[in-house]
Amino acid sequence: MDEASVLENAIMYLKYLQERVEILEEQARKPVVHVKKSQLVVDDVGSLSSEQQSIPSIEARVCNKHVLFRIHCEKRKGVLVKILGEIEELNLDVVNTSVVPFGSSSLDITIIAEKEKDFSLEVKEIVQNLYAVFQPAA
């Protein structure tokens, strides 16, 4: 390889890296919805305590045709099945799922899903629909 071809390859690679940086910066600017809730509870004797009421932390990010979910919730039987079912009802195909116990009573769930052709929801709507999974049945 002569110096001219090495220099040409280096210039092409730099252009590729610049395009990649632009794409990643654009993706970083996309909206993220992060929802957390906690409540103050008054017990029978009147003392206040701060307590999580089984209300999860849900984060969703959209990047091109993929959606990344991060959910931190109370460990309950069937919660993952309900979450995955709701995601599929939203016209998303689950690509990957990771569930890690966090302490003795919580789960840290990461899900990557791919948008189907007829998907049309905003990030905020996705999070609201997932929140419904954690609401007590009426």
Solvent accessible surface area in square Angstrom, and as a share of the most:
residue,aa,sasa,rsa
1,M,181,0.81
2,D,90,0.47
3,E,152,0.68
4,A,70,0.54
5,S,35,0.23
6,V,79,0.45
7,L,113,0.56
8,E,103,0.46
9,N,65,0.33
10,A,47,0.37
11,I,80,0.41
12,M,113,0.51
13,Y,128,0.49
14,L,105,0.52
15,K,120,0.51
16,Y,121,0.46
17,L,64,0.32
18,Q,117,0.52
19,E,105,0.47
20,R,103,0.38
21,V,79,0.45
22,E,112,0.50
23,I,83,0.42
24,L,85,0.42
25,E,92,0.41
26,E,97,0.43
27,Q,45,0.20
28,A,80,0.62
29,R,174,0.64
30,K,67,0.28
31,P,94,0.59
32,V,59,0.34
33,V,34,0.19
34,H,97,0.43
35,V,38,0.22
36,K,139,0.59
37,K,115,0.49
38,S,68,0.44
39,Q,98,0.44
40,L,122,0.61
41,V,46,0.27
42,V,94,0.54
43,D,69,0.36
44,D,158,0.82
45,V,135,0.78
46,G,49,0.47
47,S,61,0.39
48,L,117,0.58
49,S,55,0.36
50,S,91,0.59
51,E,83,0.37
52,Q,117,0.52
53,Q,65,0.29
54,S,46,0.30
55,I,44,0.22
56,P,4,0.02
57,S,19,0.12
58,I,0,0.00
59,E,24,0.11
60,A,0,0.00
61,R,103,0.38
62,V,26,0.15
63,C,47,0.28
64,N,100,0.51
65,K,111,0.47
66,H,65,0.29
67,V,0,0.00
68,L,44,0.22
69,F,0,0.00
70,R,110,0.40
71,I,1,0.00
72,H,62,0.28
73,C,6,0.03
74,E,70,0.32
75,K,91,0.38
76,R,91,0.33
77,K,204,0.87
78,G,34,0.33
79,V,4,0.02
80,L,49,0.25
81,V,113,0.65
82,K,115,0.49
83,I,0,0.00
84,L,44,0.22
85,G,33,0.31
86,E,35,0.16
87,I,0,0.00
88,E,102,0.46
89,E,134,0.60
90,L,15,0.08
91,N,52,0.26
92,L,0,0.00
93,D,69,0.36
94,V,45,0.26
95,V,88,0.51
96,N,87,0.45
97,T,47,0.28
98,S,53,0.34
99,V,56,0.32
100,V,79,0.46
101,P,87,0.55
102,F,125,0.52
103,G,63,0.61
104,S,106,0.68
105,S,68,0.44
106,S,23,0.15
107,L,18,0.09
108,D,57,0.30
109,I,0,0.00
110,T,42,0.24
111,I,0,0.00
112,I,63,0.32
113,A,0,0.00
114,E,54,0.24
115,K,59,0.25
116,E,61,0.28
117,K,212,0.90
118,D,97,0.50
119,F,29,0.12
120,S,100,0.64
121,L,53,0.26
122,E,121,0.54
123,V,13,0.08
124,K,124,0.52
125,E,70,0.31
126,I,0,0.00
127,V,3,0.01
128,Q,101,0.45
129,N,48,0.25
130,L,0,0.00
131,Y,24,0.09
132,A,63,0.49
133,V,23,0.13
134,F,12,0.05
135,Q,104,0.46
136,P,121,0.76
137,A,106,0.82
138,A,155,1.20
